[in-house]
Amino acid sequence: MTASPQAPESPATDEAPQIEAPEAKTNEGGMPLVEATHASVQAADTTFADYGVRQEIVDALAGAGITAPFPIQAMTLPVALAGHDIIGQAKTGTGKTLGFGVPLLHRVVAPGEEGYDELPAPGKPQALVVAPTRELAVQVAGDLVMASSLRKVRIVQIYGGRAYEPQIEAINRGVEVVVGTPGRMIDLLEQGHLDLSYVKCVVLDEADEMLDLGFLPDVEKLLARTPASRHTMLFSATMPGPVVAMARRYMTQPTHIRANDPEDSGATVKNIRQIVYRAHALDKVEVLARILQAEGRGLTIVFARTKRTAAKVADDLVDRGFAAASLHGDLGQGAREQALRAFRNGKVDVLVATDVAARGIDVDDVTHVVNYQCPEDEKVYLHRTGRTGRAGNKGTAVTFVDWDDVPRWSLIDKALDLGIPEPVETYSSSPHLFTDLGIPEGTKGRLPRSARTRAGLDAEVLEDLGETGKRTASGGRGRGDGRGEARGDRSRGGDRREGRGEGRGEGGGRSRNRRRRGGEGRPAEGAAASRTRESSEHTDQRERAGSTPQGEGSAPRRRRRRRRSSGSSASGSAATSE
């Protein structure tokens, strides 16, 4: 095993920086390409301190149980710390976040540290991290906060789905590192609140996803507002042509670093076991419920293609006794972060998500990923399955393929060379389902009461992030509240009435029609009085919808008296309010 590579002592002016390698290589765009394995970049017992990283960062990482860098980190650190632009490429789950996070924090000067007062504009952003999704931005910011916990580095998260004012106030108080999504950053930039004129380091995380989501023009707009002399790092699992073209335009003599395992040459991570079933649509939930009772099953992510499917599957699993939560685009940011926190904290162990979460969930102990519907293409498949088998752990990826999705799966299988061109037809009673996944014989589609040990989503606090206006004094909100809050957030033009989504029972968030018919815009504490003033028509509609408002008390008896009354609906309403 060879020693860790050393960065060039001084940047060359006429050629890109090179790292000692057995042979010189270039990528498709003509950039220097350095391919590395664990053995070639990391000596035994190598730590972050060996690369000259600030001691405060080393101690903070050690406090979190992180001492030795992963291969992509070991390759990146010497080059990045020397100030050279980098394109870092490695499979998902291999530690790219700290690969750019440690060099970024190393270059940042925090308040009270030597050189802070000599900065051209103390309190203005010194570093910028751009991520394609809110969830990824939150995860990256969390890792940076952890690595800088022994310093006074101010890290601000900037993304949509929450109020502008707290973000603006945080920027005005002073910030060293800004982490966020392109849309909200551009909004604050154009409003004059965000100043990128003094940024020394820019990181583009998951650049291929930004391409897929159509964010590259926004990213280019952000890069154009930063100094030309900045240090730029681009990290991604794949490197399509447009991303390479952007790198050539906005980076200075970048070095393309690609870390791989010589024993893991496939597109997918070798620690992930790939299982593919051709399943019937009406039997999928039953099959899924049995998979979730497999021996050794820990945290599990179920991916659905649509928001509607994700919500329905999560509700079905909850009805079957599982601690499940949904994560999709119809949820407000508060409800989305509530679901993620509950998942990370173990209060729920099944997260049913759309692809909005495929890039943002970085939980090391996810044991199973289930593609409830066939992914659109091989890139989506890689990013979904990459949620398991992280940090060297083993994982299992199960994919359900509908009959009409078999051609699409064949293309995915061929592109990734999985060797499963024809998924085996599988039902909830198929013997191979139990043997493949270690499901005990006799397992049914409902979780036994003795196994229902998780607290559930309701046990996780739903934070008020400002997207729903002022909180009521009642405090906690349940699962239905988060859903009502989410739908209100879609149409927010400013202040959504606070009572919407509040004061409902457990099932309060499940019927969209119920909220439209009655009770919108009322505070929770005034619900009882408002119900007495409703017309009998609205009341009957609620009954037919199965609504059971909170604080029902004598409400059913009042409805029965109105039906027995021989007067008009108006007189019935008057009699009720007496």
C-alpha positions as CSV (number, residue, x, y, z in Angstrom):
1,M,0.0,0.0,0.0
2,T,1.4,3.3,-1.0
3,A,1.3,6.6,0.9
4,S,-1.3,9.2,0.4
5,P,-0.6,11.5,-2.6
6,Q,0.7,14.9,-2.1
7,A,-0.7,18.0,-3.6
8,P,1.5,20.1,-6.0
9,E,3.6,22.6,-4.1
10,S,2.6,25.5,-6.4
11,P,-0.1,25.7,-9.1
12,A,1.2,25.6,-12.6
13,T,0.2,28.5,-14.8
14,D,0.1,26.7,-18.1
15,E,-1.1,23.2,-17.2
16,A,-3.6,21.6,-14.9
17,P,-2.4,20.2,-11.5
18,Q,-1.4,16.6,-11.6
19,I,-1.2,13.9,-8.9
20,E,1.4,11.3,-9.1
21,A,-0.2,8.3,-10.8
22,P,1.1,5.3,-12.7
23,E,0.0,6.7,-16.0
24,A,-1.5,10.0,-17.2
25,K,-5.2,9.9,-18.2
26,T,-7.7,12.4,-19.3
27,N,-11.5,12.4,-19.3
28,E,-13.9,13.0,-22.2
29,G,-13.4,16.7,-21.9
30,G,-9.6,16.6,-21.9
31,M,-9.2,17.3,-18.2
32,P,-6.6,15.5,-16.1
33,L,-8.2,12.4,-14.7
34,V,-7.0,10.7,-11.6
35,E,-8.4,7.3,-10.8
36,A,-7.7,6.0,-7.3
37,T,-8.4,2.9,-5.2
38,H,-8.4,2.7,-1.5
39,A,-4.9,1.2,-1.5
40,S,-3.5,3.9,-3.8
41,V,-4.7,6.8,-1.8
42,Q,-4.9,5.8,1.8
43,A,-2.1,4.4,3.9
44,A,-2.9,2.4,7.0
45,D,-4.0,4.5,10.0
46,T,-4.2,7.7,7.9
47,T,-6.2,10.4,9.6
48,F,-7.5,13.8,8.6
49,A,-4.8,15.4,10.7
50,D,-2.2,13.9,8.3
51,Y,-3.4,16.2,5.6
52,G,-2.9,19.4,7.5
53,V,-6.6,20.0,8.3
54,R,-7.3,22.5,11.1
55,Q,-7.1,20.8,14.5
56,E,-10.6,22.0,15.5
57,I,-12.1,20.2,12.4
58,V,-10.1,17.0,13.2
59,D,-11.3,17.0,16.8
60,A,-14.9,17.7,15.8
61,L,-14.9,14.8,13.3
62,A,-13.3,12.6,15.9
63,G,-16.0,13.5,18.4
64,A,-18.5,12.2,15.8
65,G,-16.6,8.9,15.4
66,I,-14.9,9.9,12.1
67,T,-11.2,9.6,12.0
68,A,-10.0,8.0,8.8
69,P,-11.0,9.5,5.4
70,F,-12.8,7.5,2.7
71,P,-11.0,7.1,-0.6
72,I,-12.7,10.0,-2.4
73,Q,-11.9,12.2,0.7
74,A,-8.3,11.0,0.8
75,M,-7.9,11.8,-2.9
76,T,-9.6,15.2,-2.7
77,L,-8.1,16.7,0.4
78,P,-4.5,17.3,-0.7
79,V,-5.6,18.9,-4.0
80,A,-8.5,20.9,-2.5
81,L,-6.4,22.2,0.4
82,A,-3.9,23.5,-2.1
83,G,-6.7,25.6,-3.7
84,H,-7.0,23.7,-7.0
85,D,-10.4,23.3,-8.7
86,I,-11.7,19.7,-8.5
87,I,-14.3,17.5,-10.2
88,G,-14.9,14.7,-7.7
89,Q,-16.7,11.6,-8.9
90,A,-17.6,8.6,-6.8
91,K,-20.5,6.3,-6.3
92,T,-23.3,7.5,-4.0
93,G,-22.8,6.8,-0.4
94,T,-19.0,6.9,-0.5
95,G,-18.4,10.2,1.5
96,K,-18.4,13.0,-1.1
97,T,-19.9,15.5,1.4
98,L,-16.9,15.6,3.7
99,G,-14.7,15.4,0.6
100,F,-15.6,19.0,-0.1
101,G,-16.8,20.0,3.4
102,V,-13.5,19.6,5.1
103,P,-11.5,21.8,2.6
104,L,-14.3,24.3,2.6
105,L,-14.3,24.7,6.3
106,H,-10.6,24.8,6.4
107,R,-10.5,27.9,4.2
108,V,-13.3,29.7,6.1
109,V,-12.3,32.3,8.8
110,A,-14.8,32.4,11.7
111,P,-15.4,35.4,14.0
112,G,-12.8,35.6,16.7
113,E,-10.2,33.7,14.6
114,E,-7.0,35.2,13.3
115,G,-7.5,37.1,10.1
116,Y,-11.2,37.6,10.5
117,D,-10.9,41.4,11.1
118,E,-8.7,41.7,8.0
119,L,-11.3,40.2,5.7
120,P,-12.6,42.6,3.0
121,A,-16.1,42.2,4.3
122,P,-16.5,40.4,7.6
123,G,-19.9,38.7,7.9
124,K,-20.4,38.3,4.2
125,P,-20.5,34.7,2.8
126,Q,-17.1,33.2,2.3
127,A,-18.3,29.9,0.9
128,L,-21.3,28.7,-1.1
129,V,-22.7,25.2,-1.4
130,V,-25.4,24.6,-4.1
131,A,-27.6,21.5,-3.9
132,P,-30.4,20.4,-6.1
133,T,-33.0,19.5,-3.4
134,R,-34.1,20.8,0.0
135,E,-33.4,17.5,1.6
136,L,-29.8,17.4,0.4
137,A,-29.2,21.0,1.4
138,V,-30.4,20.2,4.9
139,Q,-28.2,17.1,5.1
140,V,-25.1,18.9,3.8
141,A,-25.6,21.7,6.2
142,G,-25.9,19.2,9.1
143,D,-22.6,17.6,8.2
144,L,-20.9,21.0,8.0
145,V,-22.3,22.0,11.3
146,M,-21.0,18.8,12.8
147,A,-17.5,19.3,11.3
148,S,-17.4,22.9,12.6
149,S,-18.9,22.3,16.0
150,L,-15.7,23.5,17.8
151,R,-15.6,26.7,15.8
152,K,-17.9,29.7,15.5
153,V,-18.6,29.2,11.8
154,R,-22.1,30.5,11.0
155,I,-23.8,28.3,8.5
156,V,-27.2,29.4,7.0
157,Q,-29.6,27.2,5.0
158,I,-31.3,28.9,2.1
159,Y,-34.1,27.0,0.4
160,G,-37.7,27.3,-0.6
161,G,-40.8,26.0,1.3
162,R,-40.1,28.2,4.4
163,A,-40.5,31.9,5.2
164,Y,-38.0,34.4,3.7
165,E,-37.7,36.5,6.8
166,P,-35.8,34.2,9.1
167,Q,-33.3,33.5,6.3
168,I,-32.9,37.2,5.5
169,E,-32.4,37.9,9.2
170,A,-29.7,35.2,9.5
171,I,-27.8,36.6,6.5
172,N,-28.0,40.1,7.9
173,R,-26.6,38.9,11.3
174,G,-23.5,37.6,9.4
175,V,-22.7,34.3,7.8
176,E,-19.6,32.4,6.7
177,V,-21.2,29.5,4.7
178,V,-24.4,29.5,2.7
179,V,-26.0,26.2,1.8
180,G,-29.1,26.0,-0.3
181,T,-31.0,25.4,-3.5
182,P,-30.6,27.6,-6.6
183,G,-34.1,29.0,-6.7
184,R,-34.2,30.6,-3.3
185,M,-30.6,31.8,-3.6
186,I,-31.4,33.7,-6.8
187,D,-34.5,35.2,-5.2
188,L,-32.5,36.6,-2.3
189,L,-29.7,37.6,-4.6
190,E,-32.0,39.6,-6.8
191,Q,-33.6,41.2,-3.8
192,G,-30.2,42.4,-2.6
193,H,-30.1,40.4,0.6
194,L,-27.5,37.8,-0.5
195,D,-24.1,39.2,-1.5
196,L,-21.7,36.7,-3.2
197,S,-19.0,39.2,-4.1
198,Y,-16.6,37.9,-1.4
199,V,-17.1,34.2,-1.8
200,K,-13.8,32.3,-1.9
201,C,-15.1,28.8,-2.3
202,V,-18.1,27.4,-4.3
203,V,-19.3,23.8,-4.2
204,L,-21.7,22.2,-6.6
205,D,-23.1,19.1,-5.1
206,E,-24.9,16.4,-7.2
207,A,-24.4,18.4,-10.4
208,D,-25.9,15.7,-12.6
209,E,-29.2,16.0,-10.6
210,M,-29.1,19.8,-11.2
211,L,-28.9,19.0,-14.9
212,D,-31.8,16.6,-14.8
213,L,-34.0,19.2,-12.9
214,G,-33.1,22.0,-15.2
215,F,-31.1,24.0,-12.7
216,L,-27.9,24.5,-14.7
217,P,-29.0,28.0,-16.0
218,D,-29.6,29.0,-12.3
219,V,-26.3,27.6,-11.3
220,E,-24.5,29.5,-14.0
221,K,-26.3,32.7,-12.9
222,L,-25.0,32.1,-9.3
223,L,-21.5,31.4,-10.5
224,A,-21.5,34.6,-12.6
225,R,-22.1,36.6,-9.4
226,T,-19.1,35.1,-7.6
227,P,-15.4,36.3,-8.0
228,A,-13.5,34.8,-10.9
229,S,-10.7,33.9,-8.5
230,R,-12.9,31.6,-6.5
231,H,-12.0,28.0,-5.6
232,T,-14.6,25.7,-7.3
233,M,-15.4,22.1,-6.5
234,L,-17.9,20.0,-8.3
235,F,-19.0,16.6,-6.9
236,S,-21.3,14.1,-8.6
237,A,-21.9,10.4,-8.9
238,T,-22.1,10.6,-12.7
239,M,-20.6,13.1,-15.1
240,P,-22.7,13.7,-18.2
241,G,-21.5,15.9,-21.0
242,P,-23.3,19.2,-20.1
243,V,-21.8,19.0,-16.6
244,V,-18.3,18.6,-18.0
245,A,-19.0,21.5,-20.4
246,M,-20.0,23.7,-17.5
247,A,-16.9,22.7,-15.6
248,R,-14.7,23.7,-18.5
249,R,-16.4,27.1,-18.6
250,Y,-16.5,28.0,-15.0
251,M,-13.5,26.1,-13.5
252,T,-9.8,26.9,-13.8
253,Q,-7.7,23.9,-14.8
254,P,-9.8,21.4,-12.8
255,T,-8.5,18.0,-11.9
256,H,-11.0,15.2,-12.3
257,I,-10.7,12.8,-9.4
258,R,-12.5,9.5,-9.6
259,A,-12.3,7.0,-6.7
260,N,-13.3,3.4,-7.2
261,D,-12.8,0.0,-5.7
262,P,-11.0,-2.5,-7.9
263,E,-13.2,-5.2,-6.6
264,D,-16.3,-3.2,-7.3
265,S,-16.2,-2.3,-11.0
266,G,-20.0,-2.4,-11.5
267,A,-22.2,0.6,-11.7
268,T,-24.0,-0.3,-8.4
269,V,-22.3,-0.7,-5.0
270,K,-21.2,-4.2,-4.4
271,N,-22.5,-4.2,-0.9
272,I,-26.1,-3.8,-2.2
273,R,-27.9,-7.0,-3.0
274,Q,-30.2,-6.5,-6.1
275,I,-33.6,-8.3,-6.2
276,V,-36.2,-7.8,-8.9
277,Y,-39.7,-9.1,-8.9
278,R,-42.5,-8.9,-11.5
279,A,-45.4,-8.1,-9.2
280,H,-49.1,-7.6,-9.6
281,A,-50.4,-4.1,-8.8
282,L,-53.1,-5.4,-6.5
283,D,-50.7,-7.6,-4.6
284,K,-47.8,-5.1,-4.2
285,V,-48.8,-3.8,-0.7
286,E,-49.2,-7.3,0.6
287,V,-45.8,-8.3,-0.8
288,L,-44.3,-5.1,0.7
289,A,-45.8,-5.7,4.1
290,R,-44.2,-9.2,4.2
291,I,-40.8,-7.8,3.0
292,L,-40.9,-5.3,5.9
293,Q,-41.1,-8.3,8.3
294,A,-37.9,-9.9,7.0
295,E,-35.2,-10.9,9.5
296,G,-32.6,-8.2,10.1
297,R,-34.7,-5.5,8.4
298,G,-33.9,-2.0,9.8
299,L,-34.7,1.4,8.4
300,T,-36.4,1.1,5.0
301,I,-37.1,3.5,2.2
302,V,-39.9,2.7,-0.2
303,F,-39.8,4.8,-3.5
304,A,-43.0,5.5,-5.4
305,R,-43.3,7.3,-8.8
306,T,-46.1,9.7,-7.9
307,K,-47.1,11.7,-4.8
308,R,-50.5,10.1,-4.7
309,T,-49.0,6.6,-4.6
310,A,-46.5,7.6,-1.9
311,A,-49.3,8.9,0.3
312,K,-51.6,5.9,-0.3
313,V,-48.9,3.3,0.4
314,A,-47.8,5.1,3.6
315,D,-51.5,5.1,4.8
316,D,-51.9,1.5,3.9
317,L,-48.8,0.5,5.9
318,V,-49.9,2.5,8.9
319,D,-53.3,0.7,8.8
320,R,-51.3,-2.6,8.8
321,G,-49.5,-1.6,12.0
322,F,-46.2,-0.3,10.6
323,A,-44.5,2.9,11.7
324,A,-44.5,4.6,8.3
325,A,-44.4,8.2,7.0
326,S,-44.6,9.7,3.6
327,L,-42.3,12.2,2.0
328,H,-43.4,14.0,-1.2
329,G,-43.8,17.3,-2.9
330,D,-47.3,18.0,-1.7
331,L,-46.0,18.2,1.9
332,G,-45.0,21.6,3.4
333,Q,-41.4,21.9,4.4
334,G,-42.2,21.5,8.1
335,A,-44.0,18.2,7.4
336,R,-41.1,17.0,5.2
337,E,-38.5,17.7,7.8
338,Q,-40.7,16.2,10.5
339,A,-40.9,12.9,8.5
340,L,-37.1,12.9,7.9
341,R,-36.3,13.6,11.6
342,A,-38.7,10.8,12.7
343,F,-37.0,8.5,10.2
344,R,-33.5,9.4,11.4
345,N,-34.5,9.2,15.0
346,G,-36.1,5.8,14.6
347,K,-39.6,6.8,15.5
348,V,-40.7,5.5,12.1
349,D,-38.7,2.8,10.3
350,V,-40.5,3.0,6.9
351,L,-40.3,6.1,4.7
352,V,-42.4,6.1,1.6
353,A,-41.0,8.8,-0.7
354,T,-40.9,10.1,-4.2
355,D,-37.7,10.9,-5.9
356,V,-37.6,14.2,-4.1
357,A,-35.8,12.2,-1.4
358,A,-33.5,10.2,-3.5
359,R,-30.6,12.6,-3.2
360,G,-31.2,14.0,0.3
361,I,-31.4,11.0,2.7
362,D,-28.0,10.2,4.1
363,V,-28.7,7.6,6.8
364,D,-26.0,5.0,7.3
365,D,-28.2,2.2,8.7
366,V,-30.8,1.9,6.0
367,T,-30.9,-1.8,5.4
368,H,-33.6,-2.0,2.6
369,V,-34.7,0.1,-0.3
370,V,-37.9,-0.9,-2.2
371,N,-38.7,0.4,-5.6
372,Y,-42.5,0.2,-5.4
373,Q,-42.6,1.1,-9.1
374,C,-40.0,0.7,-11.7
375,P,-37.6,3.7,-11.9
376,E,-37.7,5.8,-15.0
377,D,-34.1,5.1,-16.0
378,E,-30.8,3.7,-14.7
379,K,-29.7,7.0,-13.1
380,V,-32.9,7.1,-11.0
381,Y,-32.3,3.5,-10.1
382,L,-28.7,4.2,-8.9
383,H,-29.7,7.1,-6.8
384,R,-32.6,5.3,-5.2
385,T,-30.7,2.1,-4.4
386,G,-27.8,4.2,-3.2
387,R,-29.7,5.1,-0.1
388,T,-28.7,1.8,1.3
389,G,-25.3,0.1,1.5
390,R,-23.7,3.4,2.7
391,A,-20.4,3.9,4.5
392,G,-19.4,0.3,4.0
393,N,-22.6,-1.3,5.3
394,K,-24.6,-4.0,3.4
395,G,-28.0,-3.4,2.0
396,T,-30.8,-4.9,0.0
397,A,-32.6,-3.3,-3.0
398,V,-35.9,-4.8,-4.1
399,T,-37.6,-3.6,-7.3
400,F,-41.2,-4.2,-8.3
401,V,-41.7,-4.3,-12.1
402,D,-45.2,-4.1,-13.5
403,W,-46.0,-6.1,-16.6
404,D,-46.0,-3.0,-18.8
405,D,-42.7,-1.8,-17.3
406,V,-40.8,-4.9,-18.3
407,P,-39.3,-3.2,-21.5
408,R,-38.2,-0.2,-19.4
409,W,-36.6,-2.5,-16.8
410,S,-34.8,-4.4,-19.6
411,L,-33.1,-1.1,-20.6
412,I,-32.1,-0.4,-17.0
413,D,-30.7,-3.9,-16.6
414,K,-28.7,-3.6,-19.8
415,A,-27.3,-0.2,-18.9
416,L,-26.2,-1.3,-15.4
417,D,-25.3,-4.9,-16.4
418,L,-27.3,-6.3,-13.4
419,G,-27.8,-9.7,-15.1
420,I,-31.6,-9.7,-14.3
421,P,-33.2,-9.1,-17.7
422,E,-36.4,-11.1,-16.8
423,P,-37.8,-10.4,-13.4
424,V,-39.3,-13.5,-11.8
425,E,-43.1,-13.4,-11.4
426,T,-43.8,-13.0,-7.7
427,Y,-46.9,-13.0,-5.4
428,S,-47.3,-12.6,-1.7
429,S,-47.7,-16.3,-1.4
430,S,-44.6,-17.2,-3.6
431,P,-42.2,-19.5,-1.7
432,H,-39.1,-17.8,-3.2
433,L,-40.2,-14.4,-1.7
434,F,-39.8,-15.8,1.8
435,T,-36.5,-17.6,1.1
436,D,-34.9,-14.7,-0.9
437,L,-35.4,-12.2,1.8
438,G,-35.4,-14.2,5.0
439,I,-39.1,-13.8,5.8
440,P,-40.3,-16.2,8.5
441,E,-42.8,-18.8,7.3
442,G,-46.4,-17.9,8.1
443,T,-45.8,-14.2,8.0
444,K,-48.9,-12.3,7.0
445,G,-49.5,-8.8,5.7
446,R,-50.1,-7.2,9.0
447,L,-47.6,-6.4,11.7
448,P,-48.3,-8.3,14.9
449,R,-49.2,-6.1,17.8
450,S,-46.2,-7.4,19.8
451,A,-43.9,-6.0,17.1
452,R,-45.4,-2.5,17.0
453,T,-42.7,-0.9,19.2
454,R,-42.0,2.4,17.2
455,A,-43.4,5.6,18.5
456,G,-44.7,6.7,15.0
457,L,-44.7,10.0,13.2
458,D,-46.9,11.7,15.7
459,A,-44.2,11.4,18.3
460,E,-42.0,13.8,16.3
461,V,-42.5,17.5,16.8
462,L,-43.7,19.4,13.7
463,E,-41.7,22.6,13.7
464,D,-43.2,25.9,12.5
465,L,-40.8,27.0,9.7
466,G,-42.9,30.0,8.9
467,E,-44.6,28.6,5.8
468,T,-47.9,28.4,7.6
469,G,-48.1,31.7,9.4
470,K,-48.4,32.1,13.1
471,R,-48.7,29.1,15.3
472,T,-51.6,28.7,17.7
473,A,-51.1,28.3,21.3
474,S,-52.2,24.7,21.3
475,G,-48.7,23.5,20.4
476,G,-48.3,20.0,18.9
477,R,-49.7,19.0,15.6
478,G,-50.4,15.5,14.4
479,R,-49.9,13.7,11.2
480,G,-53.0,15.1,9.6
481,D,-52.0,18.6,10.5
482,G,-48.8,18.3,8.6
483,R,-50.7,17.2,5.5
484,G,-53.1,20.1,5.7
485,E,-50.2,22.5,6.2
486,A,-48.6,21.1,3.1
487,R,-51.5,21.7,0.8
488,G,-51.9,25.2,2.2
489,D,-48.3,25.8,1.4
490,R,-48.7,25.1,-2.3
491,S,-50.9,28.2,-2.7
492,R,-49.2,30.5,-0.3
493,G,-49.1,34.0,-1.4
494,G,-48.1,35.2,2.0
495,D,-50.2,34.5,5.0
496,R,-52.3,31.4,5.0
497,R,-55.0,31.4,7.7
498,E,-53.7,29.7,10.8
499,G,-56.6,27.5,11.6
500,R,-56.5,25.5,8.4
501,G,-55.1,22.1,9.1
502,E,-55.4,22.6,12.9
503,G,-57.9,21.3,15.3
504,R,-58.5,18.1,13.5
505,G,-58.4,14.5,14.6
506,E,-56.1,11.7,13.5
507,G,-57.7,11.4,10.1
508,G,-58.1,15.1,9.6
509,G,-55.6,15.3,6.8
510,R,-56.9,12.5,4.6
511,S,-59.8,14.0,2.8
512,R,-59.1,16.9,0.5
513,N,-62.9,17.4,-0.1
514,R,-63.6,17.7,3.6
515,R,-61.4,20.7,4.0
516,R,-63.0,22.5,1.1
517,R,-66.5,22.0,2.3
518,G,-66.2,23.5,5.7
519,G,-64.0,24.7,8.4
520,E,-61.4,26.5,6.4
521,G,-59.7,29.4,8.1
522,R,-61.0,28.8,11.6
523,P,-58.7,28.8,14.6
524,A,-58.7,25.5,16.5
525,E,-60.0,27.0,19.7
526,G,-63.0,28.4,17.9
527,A,-64.0,25.3,16.2
528,A,-66.9,24.3,18.5
529,A,-68.5,27.7,18.2
530,S,-68.2,27.7,14.5
531,R,-69.8,24.3,14.1
532,T,-72.9,25.6,15.8
533,R,-73.3,28.2,13.1
534,E,-72.9,25.8,10.1
535,S,-75.8,25.0,8.0
536,S,-77.2,21.5,8.1
537,E,-76.2,21.0,4.5
538,H,-72.5,21.3,5.4
539,T,-73.0,19.1,8.4
540,D,-74.6,16.4,6.3
541,Q,-71.8,16.6,3.8
542,R,-69.3,16.2,6.6
543,E,-71.2,13.1,7.8
544,R,-71.2,11.5,4.4
545,A,-67.4,12.1,4.2
546,G,-66.9,10.4,7.5
547,S,-65.6,13.5,9.3
548,T,-65.2,13.3,13.0
549,P,-64.1,16.8,14.1
550,Q,-62.2,17.3,17.3
551,G,-64.3,18.1,20.3
552,E,-67.3,16.2,19.0
553,G,-69.1,15.9,22.3
554,S,-72.8,16.3,21.6
555,A,-72.4,17.0,17.9
556,P,-73.8,13.7,16.7
557,R,-76.9,14.2,18.9
558,R,-77.4,17.7,17.4
559,R,-77.3,16.3,13.9
560,R,-79.9,13.6,14.8
561,R,-82.2,16.4,16.2
562,R,-81.9,18.3,12.9
563,R,-82.9,15.3,10.8
564,R,-85.9,14.8,13.0
565,S,-86.9,18.4,12.7
566,S,-89.8,19.2,10.4
567,G,-88.6,22.7,9.7
568,S,-86.2,24.1,7.1
569,S,-82.5,23.7,7.3
570,A,-82.3,27.3,8.6
571,S,-84.7,26.5,11.5
572,G,-82.7,23.4,12.3
573,S,-79.6,25.4,12.5
574,A,-81.2,28.0,14.7
575,A,-82.5,25.2,17.0
576,T,-79.0,23.8,17.3
577,S,-77.4,27.1,18.2
578,E,-79.8,27.8,21.1
